[in-house]
Amino acid sequence: MLWKIITQGAIYSSATIDSTGNIIFASSDGYVYKLSETGRLIWKFKTGTETNSSPVLDETQ
């Protein structure tokens, strides 16, 4: 393991990797997180509810 991040909830889904290598995943704490490939938090988005599914990206634009 190269690094880890602690969220306030469990992570049940697979992460998604964008075209630049950033990692996006959802947590049961009600946030979707985006991390750099080195594990640095880029942003987190409050969903308002527990999220247990994998994020889907549309990078066509």
VEXVOZA-597487 format. One record per residue (C-alpha): x, y, z; residue number from 1. Coordinates in pm, 1 decimal. Example, Ala and Ser with C-alpha at 12.3 -4.5 7.8 and 13.67 -1.06 7.14 Angstrom:
VEXVOZA-597487
r X: 1230.0	Y: -450.0	Z: 780.0	num: 1
r X: 1367.0	Y: -106.0	Z: 714.0	num: 2
END
This chain:
VEXVOZA-597487
r X: 0.0	Y: 0.0	Z: 0.0	num: 1
r X: 143.3	Y: 336.2	Z: -102.9	num: 2
r X: -97.2	Y: 557.6	Z: 94.1	num: 3
r X: -439.5	Y: 560.2	Z: 258.5	num: 4
r X: -717.8	Y: 805.5	Z: 332.9	num: 5
r X: -957.9	Y: 790.7	Z: 624.9	num: 6
r X: -1323.9	Y: 871.0	Z: 563.6	num: 7
r X: -1603.3	Y: 881.7	Z: 818.6	num: 8
r X: -1775.4	Y: 584.4	Z: 653.8	num: 9
r X: -1705.9	Y: 255.5	Z: 484.3	num: 10
r X: -1615.4	Y: 228.0	Z: 115.7	num: 11
r X: -1818.9	Y: -47.2	Z: -49.4	num: 12
r X: -1767.7	Y: 33.2	Z: -417.2	num: 13
r X: -1483.7	Y: 28.8	Z: -667.1	num: 14
r X: -1294.4	Y: 345.9	Z: -742.7	num: 15
r X: -1295.0	Y: 509.7	Z: -1085.1	num: 16
r X: -973.0	Y: 640.0	Z: -1241.7	num: 17
r X: -996.4	Y: 944.7	Z: -1467.8	num: 18
r X: -782.6	Y: 1014.3	Z: -1775.8	num: 19
r X: -516.4	Y: 1194.0	Z: -1568.6	num: 20
r X: -483.4	Y: 917.9	Z: -1308.4	num: 21
r X: -696.2	Y: 1076.9	Z: -1035.8	num: 22
r X: -902.5	Y: 841.6	Z: -819.4	num: 23
r X: -1273.7	Y: 903.7	Z: -757.4	num: 24
r X: -1478.5	Y: 699.5	Z: -512.1	num: 25
r X: -1786.9	Y: 719.8	Z: -291.8	num: 26
r X: -1807.3	Y: 658.3	Z: 80.7	num: 27
r X: -2099.2	Y: 572.5	Z: 305.0	num: 28
r X: -2024.1	Y: 899.2	Z: 490.3	num: 29
r X: -2222.1	Y: 1084.6	Z: 221.1	num: 30
r X: -1929.1	Y: 1219.1	Z: 18.0	num: 31
r X: -1767.2	Y: 1145.8	Z: -316.8	num: 32
r X: -1390.6	Y: 1200.1	Z: -303.6	num: 33
r X: -1134.9	Y: 1283.1	Z: -571.1	num: 34
r X: -771.5	Y: 1207.7	Z: -491.3	num: 35
r X: -455.1	Y: 1258.7	Z: -689.8	num: 36
r X: -257.7	Y: 949.7	Z: -784.6	num: 37
r X: -34.0	Y: 1027.5	Z: -484.9	num: 38
r X: -331.3	Y: 1024.2	Z: -245.0	num: 39
r X: -371.8	Y: 1401.1	Z: -199.4	num: 40
r X: -734.8	Y: 1511.8	Z: -157.2	num: 41
r X: -837.1	Y: 1728.4	Z: -455.0	num: 42
r X: -1203.1	Y: 1771.0	Z: -357.7	num: 43
r X: -1494.5	Y: 1605.0	Z: -184.9	num: 44
r X: -1859.1	Y: 1649.1	Z: -279.8	num: 45
r X: -2142.8	Y: 1612.4	Z: -28.9	num: 46
r X: -2413.4	Y: 1390.0	Z: -174.8	num: 47
r X: -2655.4	Y: 1433.9	Z: 113.3	num: 48
r X: -2700.1	Y: 1059.8	Z: 156.8	num: 49
r X: -2501.0	Y: 741.7	Z: 199.2	num: 50
r X: -2349.2	Y: 635.5	Z: -133.5	num: 51
r X: -2251.8	Y: 274.0	Z: -195.3	num: 52
r X: -2214.7	Y: 266.6	Z: -573.8	num: 53
r X: -1918.7	Y: 332.9	Z: -801.2	num: 54
r X: -1895.2	Y: 672.6	Z: -972.0	num: 55
r X: -1922.9	Y: 696.8	Z: -1350.3	num: 56
r X: -1729.8	Y: 957.3	Z: -1549.7	num: 57
r X: -1814.4	Y: 1128.8	Z: -1876.4	num: 58
r X: -1497.9	Y: 1292.6	Z: -2005.2	num: 59
r X: -1621.9	Y: 1358.1	Z: -2358.7	num: 60
r X: -1643.3	Y: 1735.4	Z: -2312.7	num: 61
END
